Amino acid sequence: ELQRNPYLIMDGVSRFDIMQGEIGNCWMLSALGSLTLQKQFLENVLPKDQGFQDDYAGIFHFRFWQCGDWVDVVIDDRLPFLDGRYLSVHPRTSNEFWPSLLEKAYAKLRGSYQSLHGGYLSDALVDLTGGVQVQFSLKDPPPDLEEILKAADKSRCLMGCSTSGQLTRNIELRNGIVQGHAYTVTGAVKIRYKNGWKHIIRIWNPWGHGEWKGPWSDDSPQWDHVEPKCREALLRNKDDGEFWMSCENFQEQFSWLYICNSTP
């Protein structure tokens, strides 16, 4: 009833399809954002051959990893909606519903939407992949953190990070970073910069907006010293929640790094 021409998926899946709603489940959505970078993992959670076709029966099924096995969860297509807006995660494109329905299935697995309010990114990464996750404190980071990030990105591991601040949760600082919040790490590269090399990290905010405003942000002067082809390949100057920052700033602004390795 919300849309006359709904789609489960339009033109493939992307982290930019996701915009967090009223539920405080950034921990789950940041893991989901990472999952969209590895389509084969997403197909484990969202089996193919589903949609709003002519033979549509009003239900969808999803799969989550629980206690060493994949568990099927079946849901209907009703979504929480109040005063003309979605209360749950909503797509950037108004008639694409895979993020909303996947979130509902995960809420059913956990007992309710309320049970998604506050959680652990590490748990969501495992529930969505069946993989093994490790986490690193960025307040006492390993000396080879830059190489760990680059190797994890090259190995196509799923990655996320979080900021501290339970008492100041969802407070956006003047530099654009949100306290008590979870993000997706979407890339880590080493690029030529001035007369040397620089490690930079790409991060995505599941709010779908709100970005870092410091060095290596979209409009920062650091990009003026990067070779044009490299800059064009890396820089996406949009208010979509995704931004770059240096490894040094990453350690300063974030508290934890999560890396999940899995085979489909």
C-alpha positions in Angstrom: 0.0 0.0 0.0 3.0 2.3 0.4 4.1 2.0 -3.2 2.2 1.0 -6.3 5.3 -0.2 -8.1 7.5 -1.8 -5.4 10.8 -3.6 -6.1 12.8 -5.8 -3.8 16.0 -4.8 -5.6 16.6 -2.2 -8.3 19.8 -2.2 -10.3 21.7 -4.3 -7.8 22.4 -3.6 -4.1 24.5 -0.8 -2.7 25.3 0.6 0.7 23.8 3.9 -0.6 20.4 2.1 -0.7 20.4 2.2 3.1 19.3 5.1 5.3 18.9 4.5 9.0 15.4 5.1 10.4 14.3 5.8 14.0 15.7 2.5 15.4 19.1 2.8 17.0 20.6 -0.1 15.0 23.6 1.5 13.3 25.6 -1.5 14.5 23.5 -3.8 12.3 23.2 -1.4 9.3 27.0 -0.8 9.3 27.5 -4.5 9.0 24.9 -4.6 6.3 26.6 -1.8 4.4 29.8 -3.9 4.4 27.9 -6.9 3.2 26.8 -5.1 0.1 30.4 -4.9 -1.0 30.5 -8.7 -1.2 27.5 -9.7 -3.2 28.1 -13.5 -2.7 27.7 -13.0 1.1 24.5 -11.0 0.6 23.0 -13.8 -1.5 23.4 -16.1 1.5 21.2 -13.8 3.6 18.9 -12.7 0.8 18.2 -15.7 -1.4 17.6 -15.1 -5.1 14.3 -15.4 -7.0 12.3 -13.3 -4.6 10.4 -10.1 -5.5 7.1 -8.4 -6.1 6.3 -10.5 -9.3 2.9 -11.6 -10.5 3.0 -14.7 -8.3 4.0 -12.7 -5.3 2.5 -14.3 -2.1 3.2 -11.4 0.3 6.1 -13.1 2.1 9.9 -13.0 1.9 12.5 -15.3 3.5 16.0 -14.5 4.7 18.8 -16.4 6.3 21.0 -15.6 9.3 23.9 -17.5 10.9 23.0 -18.7 14.4 24.9 -21.2 16.6 26.8 -22.7 13.7 24.1 -23.0 11.1 22.0 -20.9 8.7 18.5 -20.2 10.1 15.6 -19.3 7.8 13.3 -16.4 8.8 10.1 -15.8 6.9 8.3 -12.4 7.1 5.3 -10.6 5.6 5.8 -7.3 3.8 4.3 -4.9 6.4 6.6 -2.1 7.6 6.3 0.4 10.5 5.1 3.7 9.1 3.8 6.7 11.0 2.8 10.2 10.0 4.0 9.8 6.4 7.5 8.4 7.2 9.2 5.1 7.7 10.2 4.3 11.3 12.6 1.5 10.2 15.5 1.7 7.7 14.3 3.3 4.5 15.8 3.2 1.0 17.1 6.2 -0.8 15.0 5.2 -3.7 11.4 5.1 -2.4 10.2 2.0 -4.1 13.2 -0.4 -3.3 12.6 -2.4 -0.2 15.4 -5.0 0.4 17.0 -3.0 3.3 13.6 -2.5 5.1 12.6 -6.2 4.7 16.0 -7.5 5.7 15.9 -5.3 8.8 12.5 -6.6 9.7 13.6 -10.3 9.3 16.6 -9.6 11.6 14.2 -7.9 14.1 12.1 -11.1 14.0 15.1 -13.2 14.6 16.0 -11.1 17.7 12.5 -10.9 19.0 11.4 -7.3 18.0 12.4 -4.0 16.5 13.1 -2.8 20.0 15.7 -5.5 20.5 17.7 -3.9 17.7 18.1 -0.7 19.6 21.7 -0.9 20.7 23.9 -3.9 19.9 27.3 -5.0 18.8 28.7 -4.6 15.3 30.8 -7.7 15.9 27.6 -9.8 16.4 26.0 -8.4 13.3 29.0 -9.2 11.1 28.9 -12.9 12.3 25.1 -13.2 12.0 25.2 -11.9 8.4 28.2 -14.0 7.2 28.9 -16.9 9.5 32.5 -15.7 9.5 35.1 -15.2 12.2 35.6 -11.6 13.4 38.5 -9.9 15.2 38.5 -6.5 16.7 41.3 -4.0 17.5 41.2 -1.2 20.0 42.3 2.0 18.3 43.3 3.5 21.6 46.1 1.0 21.7 46.4 0.0 18.0 48.7 -2.6 16.6 51.9 -1.0 15.1 51.1 -2.4 11.7 47.5 -1.1 11.6 47.9 0.4 8.1 49.1 -2.9 6.7 46.3 -4.8 8.5 43.7 -2.5 6.9 45.2 -2.7 3.5 45.5 -6.5 3.7 41.9 -6.9 4.9 40.6 -4.7 2.1 42.7 -6.7 -0.5 41.3 -10.0 1.0 37.8 -8.6 0.7 37.1 -8.9 4.4 34.1 -7.1 5.8 35.1 -4.2 8.1 33.4 -1.8 10.4 34.4 0.7 13.1 32.8 2.5 16.0 33.2 5.6 18.1 33.0 5.8 21.9 30.4 7.7 23.9 27.5 5.7 25.2 26.3 8.8 27.2 26.6 11.1 24.2 25.2 8.6 21.6 24.3 10.1 18.3 25.8 13.5 19.1 27.5 14.8 16.0 30.7 16.7 16.7 31.8 19.8 14.9 34.2 17.7 12.8 31.3 15.6 11.6 32.0 12.4 13.5 29.1 11.0 15.5 29.6 9.8 19.1 28.5 6.3 20.2 28.0 5.3 16.5 28.9 2.5 14.2 30.3 3.0 10.6 31.3 0.7 7.7 34.9 0.7 6.5 34.6 0.5 2.7 38.1 0.9 1.6 41.8 1.3 2.5 44.5 2.4 0.1 48.0 3.7 -0.1 48.3 6.6 -2.6 51.0 9.0 -3.9 50.8 12.2 -2.0 53.2 15.2 -2.6 56.6 13.6 -2.5 55.7 10.4 -0.6 52.9 8.0 0.2 49.8 8.3 2.3 47.5 5.6 3.8 43.8 6.7 3.7 40.7 5.0 4.8 37.1 5.2 3.3 34.3 5.1 5.8 30.5 5.2 5.4 27.8 6.4 7.9 24.6 4.3 7.8 22.6 7.5 8.4 23.2 8.1 4.7 24.5 11.6 5.5 26.9 13.2 8.0 30.6 13.1 7.0 34.0 13.9 8.4 35.0 17.5 7.8 38.7 17.3 8.5 41.7 16.3 6.3 40.9 14.1 3.3 37.2 14.9 3.5 35.4 15.7 0.2 36.4 19.3 -0.1 39.7 19.2 1.7 42.9 20.7 0.1 44.8 17.4 0.5 43.1 16.2 -2.7 44.8 19.0 -4.7 48.1 17.2 -4.2 46.9 13.8 -5.5 47.4 12.8 -9.1 44.2 13.7 -11.0 43.4 10.1 -12.2 43.7 8.8 -8.7 41.6 11.6 -7.3 38.9 11.0 -9.9 38.9 7.2 -9.1 38.6 7.7 -5.3 36.8 10.9 -4.6 32.9 10.8 -4.6 32.0 14.4 -3.7 28.4 13.8 -2.5 26.6 14.1 0.8 26.0 10.4 1.0 27.6 9.6 4.3 30.9 8.3 2.8 34.2 10.0 3.3 38.0 9.5 3.4 40.3 10.2 6.3 44.0 9.5 7.1 45.0 6.5 9.2 46.2 8.9 11.9 42.8 10.7 12.2 41.1 7.3 12.1 42.9 6.2 15.2 42.1 9.5 16.9 38.4 9.6 16.1 37.4 6.0 16.4 37.6 3.5 19.2 37.3 0.1 17.6 38.0 -1.6 14.3 36.2 -4.8 13.4 37.3 -7.2 10.7 35.3 -10.3 9.6 36.7 -13.0 7.4 34.4 -15.5 5.8 34.0 -17.8 2.8 30.5 -18.1 1.3 
